[in-house]
Every structure is written in C-alpha cells, then in structure tokens.
C-alpha cells in the first residue's frame, strides 16, 4: 500500500500499489479488486523516430459470473457514488473571479481561480442559533432533492438574499455555506460587464455544485426601471449604450439559461433591501431572505467563546442587557474583544464601549426627533401664509350679508360692502 497525507487533510490515506489485490464484500458476496499496470509504447509527436513508453493503470474486478446482475445494477453504482462523496469531502475549495479582459475568449477561460481557505464555519458564526439551524436544514434539504426538482420541473438551484447593516457577517455566512457544502464560490461584479450576453457566457462557464455571489447588488449597478425604459423614446445614443439591464439579470438567475447546470446556489447581499426591485425578491429567484441584524446575546456568547475561550462569566448578564439597546454589529464586538489581553479586561472594555455606543445612539435619536420637529414647523409656517391669503381673498373682495333679529322679532339685514368698491 502507498501511504500519503493530502493537502488540508488531517488523516493519512492509503492507496493500492501496482499488481496488489483488495477483497471487498457487498451483500455477502466477495469481490476482488486488483490494480493492473501495463506499459504501452506511444509515438513521439516531436520525434517520431524515438517513441516513448507510458504506464496505463486500471482496476480489474473479479467475481463469480452468477453475481453479474448484482454487480452491474447495485455494486458498481454504489462504488461510483461512494467515490464521488469521498472526492467531494477531500475537495480543495476554489474561489473564482471573472477575467474581464478576456470576455470574448473561450468559455473555459472566463473565470480565474484561487484556493479558498476561509476558516468560517456555522459553529463560529455570531448569529442566533434558530437562524443557523434553519439555514442548515434548508441547505441539507436542497442538496438531497435532485429527483424532486426534476419531478416538479424546476432547475436545481436555490436563491438566498442576505440583507442588513455592514459588519453583520454576510460574507462570513457565505464562506461557512461553502465550507459546509464543499461548494466552489464564483464572485461576480456586475459593474464590470457591458452586455446581457456576458452574463449567459459566465453562467455557462460555471461548474456544478457551486455558489454564485453578487455582493452589494443595490450598489453594483444602476438598474433601469422596466416600465420607464419602455416609455423612454429610443435614440441612437441609447441604442449604442452598453449596460446590463434588470431584465437581463432576471433571465440570468431565473430564465432558460439558469437550467444550464445543477446544484447551484445564488446569493445576493445588500445593506438596503428596500432599494431592490421587487422582481428580484420573489420566490424562484430569492427563495430565502435572511436578515443579518445587529449582534444579539446569542451572537455575543459565540464571539466570547471564539475570541476569549470563555463560555460563561459574571459580566455576561450586564453585557447581554446592554447589547440589545446599543445596536452594535458582530464586527464591532469582535474588534473590542481583540483589544484585551485577557478575558476580564476585554469584557470590561466591551462594557464601556457599549455604554458609549448607547449614548451615541440616544443622541442620534434626539437629533432626528429635533430635525423632524423643525421640518414639521417649517411646513406649518409655509401653510399659514397660504391660509391667510385665502381668507383675505374670500372676505376682502366680496359682499357679506349678516342677518340679525331684534327683541321685538323684526329682522334687519346689514350689507357690508368692501372699501375697494368705493
């Protein structure tokens, strides 16, 4: 046997040497595998007079002929499936970006890759446990439902929208999803593209079992409103303008071209969900909406365990109470925990930071209230002259009739005629 330790692996693996046999048992039947190596002479393309010798390796499977149907229908498919799973488990993840200078080249050369060594896992994410459990269950259900998607006639893909303030862990969640599923990541920047056809080419160049990420989708490109674009008269300038349209993006993630591949996840991130077109958010495009909010008590405990190795502390109740009103992101809490040399000092500094943050939030809230009050008063002051002008116009230019009665019951009519008449 040959012994080796692959990259990013902690366990030693063994492989069969040449001309060695291994006995396997399946459903009570013994099967014999042997690695066969044979030398083959091949013609040298550069020097036909001096051929070279290469070694061809193959596995030979021996079994009794009465087990032929069982081997072909059950055993070999089982071996292939196990091989795929083992290969996926030891897979070195890649992150891809677009070679924007070579978009007119071959489809296989559109993406440039590098190793993805991000250490994020779901256990280390500073999120509520309920949200993490929901995402994990959804991912597991997605990867196990290949036949279900075929049965209902849908492309085998899933869309996630991650929205919330900056520093809430959207990128870390994407990395944790990639590490959990062993999926490669494709990072796409829409602002660098010129045509809708570029999107289709990039989709065709992606591999299966992958995650496509479009970060800050609300800032990456200015999508024109489809109705306004239809009403806008066409001009030579608008026809020659290079732009990726909203319609092109919708067809990219949910049109016919989206079925050119299996087991893909599409993730949009944004800091402002309200700025996105509703057409992007509907089910079938963004199936799961995940709100990445400010740090919660549960998220703080995860960060304290990650950075300080502390599972419980006497100051935890005070911090958990303050963290709800301070509105701080997990990134801000993590930065404070990094500053302390030891657990007690780091937690004390975090408490002071939360107090300052709470005061800042209260001042900002008071400033917003004052600003709203000033705006309302300005609006009222604008309306007062208008009302006075209307009243003057109604009483100063017309004739008013007043009906009065005396004690004896007689009625008198007084006519008030404006001075402007004289």
Phi and psi in degrees as a GROMACS rama.xvg file:
@    title "Ramachandran Plot"
@    xaxis  label "Phi"
@    yaxis  label "Psi"
@TYPE xy
-98.13  131.02  UNK-2
-109.269  134.842  UNK-3
-152.059  163.489  UNK-4
-128.055  103.042  UNK-5
-63.8563  163.093  UNK-6
-62.9598  140.528  UNK-7
64.3011  22.5761  UNK-8
-119.713  141.972  UNK-9
-96.9114  -18.2395  UNK-10
-100.643  145.638  UNK-11
-80.0661  135.903  UNK-12
-111.615  152.186  UNK-13
-123.079  143.781  UNK-14
-128.025  156.617  UNK-15
-76.5312  134.946  UNK-16
-80.0208  171.183  UNK-17
-64.9641  139.012  UNK-18
60.9956  26.0745  UNK-19
-103.223  152.505  UNK-20
-115.742  147.633  UNK-21
-133.371  131.75  UNK-22
-95.9946  127.689  UNK-23
-119.617  152.103  UNK-24
-125.597  129.753  UNK-25
-139.082  118.759  UNK-26
54.5202  39.3487  UNK-27
79.5884  3.9546  UNK-28
-107.346  131.063  UNK-29
-87.0563  133.096  UNK-30
-129.155  141.879  UNK-31
-114.165  122.982  UNK-32
-104.125  141.447  UNK-33
-140.475  135.247  UNK-34
-88.1678  114.313  UNK-35
-103.757  128.364  UNK-36
-119.695  130.156  UNK-37
-137.824  147.842  UNK-38
-94.4639  137.34  UNK-39
-129.704  133.316  UNK-40
-85.3603  132.478  UNK-41
-124.567  151.451  UNK-42
-77.4749  136.248  UNK-43
-83.5184  117.742  UNK-44
-65.4087  -35.6122  UNK-45
-83.4008  -28.0828  UNK-46
-140.629  88.6838  UNK-47
-59.8396  -21.7507  UNK-48
-78.2229  -15.5131  UNK-49
-125.595  84.3192  UNK-50
-66.7268  160.901  UNK-51
-120.283  161.484  UNK-52
-108.667  132.183  UNK-53
-122.054  157.613  UNK-54
-106.107  125.308  UNK-55
-104.329  122.56  UNK-56
-108.532  138.1  UNK-57
-152.337  155.334  UNK-58
-96.5072  137.624  UNK-59
-112.744  127.873  UNK-60
-110.396  125.179  UNK-61
-117.709  135.059  UNK-62
-159.399  167.522  UNK-63
-71.9419  142.366  UNK-64
-64.4622  -21.8109  UNK-65
-70.0343  -15.4689  UNK-66
-98.1067  15.5301  UNK-67
-58.4572  -50.7246  UNK-68
-62.8091  -41.3903  UNK-69
-63.0315  -40.9517  UNK-70
-66.4878  -44.0259  UNK-71
-72.5447  -36.6376  UNK-72
-93.4189  -27.2901  UNK-73
-119.313  -50.7183  UNK-74
-70.6335  -51.9108  UNK-75
-63.8457  -42.584  UNK-76
-59.0233  -35.9835  UNK-77
-64.9306  -41.8877  UNK-78
-63.9312  -43.0033  UNK-79
-63.2068  -43.2926  UNK-80
-64.1126  -43.217  UNK-81
-63.7873  -37.3745  UNK-82
-64.8218  -40.3093  UNK-83
-63.1184  -43.7268  UNK-84
-65.7193  -41.006  UNK-85
-65.0916  -39.8633  UNK-86
-65.1578  -39.0742  UNK-87
-66.6816  -38.1737  UNK-88
-66.6354  -34.1761  UNK-89
-97.5366  12.4656  UNK-90
-69.0837  137.709  UNK-91
-88.9567  114.867  UNK-92
-69.6335  147.238  UNK-93
-122.558  149.629  UNK-94
-117.82  131.833  UNK-95
-113.995  143.797  UNK-96
-130.018  162.594  UNK-97
-85.4322  136.717  UNK-98
-85.3464  88.2549  UNK-99
-66.2161  -19.3018  UNK-100
-83.3329  -7.76949  UNK-101
-125.704  35.1609  UNK-102
-69.4329  -18.8504  UNK-103
-91.1405  0.91694  UNK-104
-87.3849  -157.825  UNK-105
-68.9866  148.624  UNK-106
-62.759  -34.9508  UNK-107
-70.4419  -14.2355  UNK-108
-106.4  10.9947  UNK-109
-75.2743  -28.6054  UNK-110
-109.117  136.991  UNK-111
-108.52  133.854  UNK-112
-115.214  158.087  UNK-113
-147.624  159.193  UNK-114
-67.7874  137.029  UNK-115
-99.9509  105.379  UNK-116
-111.041  29.9141  UNK-117
-68.319  129.447  UNK-118
-86.2606  5.90416  UNK-119
-66.528  136.814  UNK-120
-134.809  166.52  UNK-121
-65.5007  -30.1449  UNK-122
-65.9712  -28.016  UNK-123
-95.1861  -4.48614  UNK-124
-75.6642  134.232  UNK-125
-85.7116  71.0189  UNK-126
-131.438  162.688  UNK-127
-63.8005  140.964  UNK-128
-62.5007  -31.8002  UNK-129
-64.4401  -41.0949  UNK-130
-68.0156  -42.6129  UNK-131
-62.3089  -43.2882  UNK-132
-63.6875  -39.5249  UNK-133
-63.0801  -44.3675  UNK-134
-65.033  -41.9729  UNK-135
-62.0018  -44.2678  UNK-136
-63.8234  -39.4151  UNK-137
-66.1276  -41.0439  UNK-138
-65.1538  -43.6063  UNK-139
-61.8375  -42.6552  UNK-140
-64.701  -37.2359  UNK-141
-64.9415  -48.7385  UNK-142
-71.5875  -17.593  UNK-143
-97.6317  4.56274  UNK-144
-116.875  40.0581  UNK-145
-59.0941  -50.9391  UNK-146
-65.9497  -33.0568  UNK-147
-64.1015  -44.345  UNK-148
-62.9644  -37.5516  UNK-149
-66.9614  -38.4016  UNK-150
-65.6882  -40.4571  UNK-151
-87.254  -3.2767  UNK-152
77.7951  35.3806  UNK-153
-118.369  149.764  UNK-154
-66.1407  142.901  UNK-155
-81.0281  81.0588  UNK-156
-149.419  164.605  UNK-157
-145.237  137.085  UNK-158
-112.014  135.154  UNK-159
-124.845  134.869  UNK-160
-111.993  118.734  UNK-161
-106.677  115.791  UNK-162
-132.507  149.492  UNK-163
154.024  176.623  UNK-164
-63.4491  160.203  UNK-165
-63.1703  146.21  UNK-166
85.3325  13.8745  UNK-167
-97.752  4.17721  UNK-168
96.4869  25.7654  UNK-169
-66.2713  -45.5728  UNK-170
-66.7339  -37.2348  UNK-171
-64.9623  -37.1919  UNK-172
-64.6869  -39.9291  UNK-173
-61.7317  -44.4789  UNK-174
-64.1105  -38.5559  UNK-175
-64.9519  -38.5619  UNK-176
-64.0222  -42.1604  UNK-177
-64.6335  -43.0121  UNK-178
-67.0616  -36.3463  UNK-179
-69.6115  -43.3557  UNK-180
-88.8269  -12.8173  UNK-181
60.968  45.3869  UNK-182
-104.804  140.415  UNK-183
-71.5765  156.744  UNK-184
-114.454  130.982  UNK-185
-113.942  115.616  UNK-186
-99.6261  119.433  UNK-187
-117.305  129.399  UNK-188
-108.45  107.727  UNK-189
-68.8173  -29.9399  UNK-190
-65.1061  -17.1024  UNK-191
-88.9233  -6.9951  UNK-192
-91.5275  154.98  UNK-193
-115.805  -29.4164  UNK-194
-131.769  155.199  UNK-195
-63.8402  -29.9288  UNK-196
-65.6438  -26.0765  UNK-197
-63.4161  -35.1264  UNK-198
-62.5612  -41.9804  UNK-199
-65.9309  -40.5904  UNK-200
-63.4064  -41.2559  UNK-201
-66.4368  -37.1592  UNK-202
-63.892  -39.4254  UNK-203
-68.5549  -27.0186  UNK-204
-84.0134  -5.79471  UNK-205
-79.6659  151.884  UNK-206
-90.5875  163.53  UNK-207
-72.7382  170.232  UNK-208
50.8903  60.1138  UNK-209
-143.114  164.46  UNK-210
-119.917  123.692  UNK-211
-98.7678  124.82  UNK-212
-116.583  127.582  UNK-213
-121.433  98.1228  UNK-214
-84.6788  147.122  UNK-215
48.7796  56.9821  UNK-216
-61.9595  -27.6452  UNK-217
-75.6376  -19.8704  UNK-218
-105.833  -16.6115  UNK-219
-73.536  -26.7283  UNK-220
-158.763  148.775  UNK-221
-92.0253  101.2  UNK-222
-80.213  130.432  UNK-223
-80.6674  143.098  UNK-224
-65.5563  134.357  UNK-225
-67.4766  -39.1881  UNK-226
-68.9354  -41.8233  UNK-227
-65.2665  -36.4277  UNK-228
-68.0859  -34.7219  UNK-229
-70.3027  -34.8351  UNK-230
-78.0458  -22.5802  UNK-231
-69.0312  126.194  UNK-232
-65.3145  140.317  UNK-233
-77.0578  145.495  UNK-234
-140.432  160.424  UNK-235
-56.6886  -33.2064  UNK-236
-68.74  -43.3017  UNK-237
-69.699  -32.3988  UNK-238
-70.38  -33.655  UNK-239
-88.1085  -6.0996  UNK-240
-70.0146  138.008  UNK-241
-97.0551  119.778  UNK-242
-158.381  146  UNK-243
-91.1944  120.87  UNK-244
-91.7355  164.167  UNK-245
-62.6587  -39.3965  UNK-246
-61.0244  -40.2303  UNK-247
-64.1057  -38.633  UNK-248
-68.5098  -39.1993  UNK-249
-63.4014  -42.1552  UNK-250
-66.413  -30.5224  UNK-251
-67.31  -39.9057  UNK-252
-96.2108  -17.2826  UNK-253
-141.675  6.37301  UNK-254
-91.5925  -163.702  UNK-255
-62.5721  -34.2771  UNK-256
-70.0221  -20.0325  UNK-257
-68.7911  -15.068  UNK-258
-86.5317  1.59347  UNK-259
-82.6662  66.6352  UNK-260
148.616  157.66  UNK-261
-124.373  155.537  UNK-262
55.3761  56.9999  UNK-263
-118.958  145.754  UNK-264
-120.125  131.753  UNK-265
-112.082  127.339  UNK-266
-124.452  125.285  UNK-267
-104.901  141.467  UNK-268
-123.048  147.593  UNK-269
-158.087  151.551  UNK-270
-91.7108  -14.268  UNK-271
-137.264  91.5365  UNK-272
-63.0111  -33.3105  UNK-273
-66.6002  -17.0395  UNK-274
-83.1809  -10.9765  UNK-275
-82.8339  147.455  UNK-276
-65.9524  133.567  UNK-277
-56.5245  -25.6278  UNK-278
-64.4672  -26.594  UNK-279
-77.1821  -21.0475  UNK-280
-97.7082  -9.10548  UNK-281
-71.8497  156.637  UNK-282
-58.5882  145.126  UNK-283
100.526  -24.0167  UNK-284
-112.677  -63.9445  UNK-285
-111.678  93.1479  UNK-286
-74.0017  -33.5499  UNK-287
-124.638  124.923  UNK-288
-105.425  120.438  UNK-289
-115.096  116.699  UNK-290
-85.5682  113.472  UNK-291
-92.0753  95.068  UNK-292
-93.2445  -171.457  UNK-293
-67.5522  166.821  UNK-294
-63.3072  134.064  UNK-295
-105.826  168.642  UNK-296
-56.4228  -38.8065  UNK-297
-64.6846  -42.2878  UNK-298
-64.6307  -37.284  UNK-299
-62.6298  -42.2515  UNK-300
-62.5662  -36.2133  UNK-301
-65.063  -42.5193  UNK-302
-66.2298  -40.1999  UNK-303
-63.2251  -36.8594  UNK-304
-69.9423  -40.041  UNK-305
-68.7009  -46.269  UNK-306
-90.9269  -32.5813  UNK-307
-114.156  -11.6424  UNK-308
68.0541  26.2176  UNK-309
-109.108  125.133  UNK-310
-94.1084  -27.2911  UNK-311
-153.785  147.884  UNK-312
-156.909  155.083  UNK-313
-65.1122  -24.1027  UNK-314
-88.7757  -2.58053  UNK-315
-59.9137  -45.3777  UNK-316
-58.342  -41.8957  UNK-317
-65.2297  -42.0233  UNK-318
-66.0779  -43.2934  UNK-319
-64.7001  -33.7613  UNK-320
-70.6787  -40.2421  UNK-321
-74.5595  -30.6775  UNK-322
-70.6152  -22.3591  UNK-323
-71.834  -35.3836  UNK-324
-95.1569  -14.8662  UNK-325
-78.6223  -25.0104  UNK-326
55.0333  64.2329  UNK-327
-112.67  149.889  UNK-328
-85.8598  158.896  UNK-329
-57.3151  -31.895  UNK-330
-65.6642  -38.6848  UNK-331
-68.1536  -41.1636  UNK-332
-64.4431  -42.6537  UNK-333
-62.3494  -37.6204  UNK-334
-65.2803  -38.2877  UNK-335
-68.0345  -38.044  UNK-336
-68.7004  -26.5159  UNK-337
-72.6513  -23.8933  UNK-338
-73.6086  -30.8104  UNK-339
-80.1719  141.184  UNK-340
-78.9068  -27.9999  UNK-341
-137.158  169.198  UNK-342
-60.6691  -48.1913  UNK-343
-62.7284  -46.4045  UNK-344
-66.8054  -39.0804  UNK-345
-63.8383  -41.8167  UNK-346
-69.6979  -36.2067  UNK-347
-64.0145  -43.5224  UNK-348
-64.8455  -34.7372  UNK-349
-65.7423  -39.5412  UNK-350
-61.3448  -44.8316  UNK-351
-63.3007  -40.0487  UNK-352
-62.4293  -41.3342  UNK-353
-66.5598  -35.8565  UNK-354
-64.3309  -45.1615  UNK-355
-63.5405  -42.6578  UNK-356
-63.1011  -38.323  UNK-357
-65.619  -41.4746  UNK-358
-64.4345  -40.2767  UNK-359
-62.7546  -41.3931  UNK-360
-64.297  -39.564  UNK-361
-65.3814  -40.445  UNK-362
-64.7066  -40.4544  UNK-363
-64.7635  -39.3182  UNK-364
-64.7269  -42.1962  UNK-365
-64.0502  -39.6683  UNK-366
-64.3706  -38.9733  UNK-367
-66.3646  -39.5926  UNK-368
-63.1991  -44.5436  UNK-369
-61.9095  -41.7536  UNK-370
-63.3041  -41.9545  UNK-371
-64.9777  -39.6078  UNK-372
-62.4836  -42.0578  UNK-373
-64.726  -38.912  UNK-374
-64.7767  -41.7791  UNK-375
-64.6397  -41.0032  UNK-376
-65.3143  -38.266  UNK-377
-64.3734  -38.919  UNK-378
-64.9431  -41.5496  UNK-379
-64.1174  -41.7044  UNK-380
-64.0646  -31.4131  UNK-381
-70.3817  -35.1128  UNK-382
-77.1896  -27.9002  UNK-383
-61.3082  -50.3602  UNK-384
-59.2523  -34.5892  UNK-385
-65.3091  -43.2785  UNK-386
-65.5651  -41.8941  UNK-387
-62.5041  -39.9063  UNK-388
-63.9061  -38.3184  UNK-389
-65.8324  -41.1533  UNK-390
-65.696  -42.1274  UNK-391
-62.5591  -38.2785  UNK-392
-67.6586  -33.1552  UNK-393
-80.8915  -29.2951  UNK-394
-104.568  -22.3867  UNK-395
-90.3689  -12.307  UNK-396
-121.652  -5.70814  UNK-397
-112.973  -179.638  UNK-398
-106.16  132.348  UNK-399
-110.355  133.838  UNK-400
-110.283  125.121  UNK-401
-114.404  128.318  UNK-402
-101.975  119.811  UNK-403
-124.938  157.604  UNK-404
-130.561  140.958  UNK-405
-89.1245  175.18  UNK-406
-68.2282  -27.0855  UNK-407
-82.7985  1.45173  UNK-408
95.4526  -6.85628  UNK-409
-76.9623  148.53  UNK-410
-107.944  141.414  UNK-411
-128.607  139.38  UNK-412
-111.927  123.127  UNK-413
-107.363  132.327  UNK-414
-105.31  121.677  UNK-415
-101.344  112.169  UNK-416
-106.328  128.729  UNK-417
-61.6136  151.763  UNK-418
-65.6895  -25.8249  UNK-419
-63.8866  -19.6378  UNK-420
-68.4416  -32.866  UNK-421
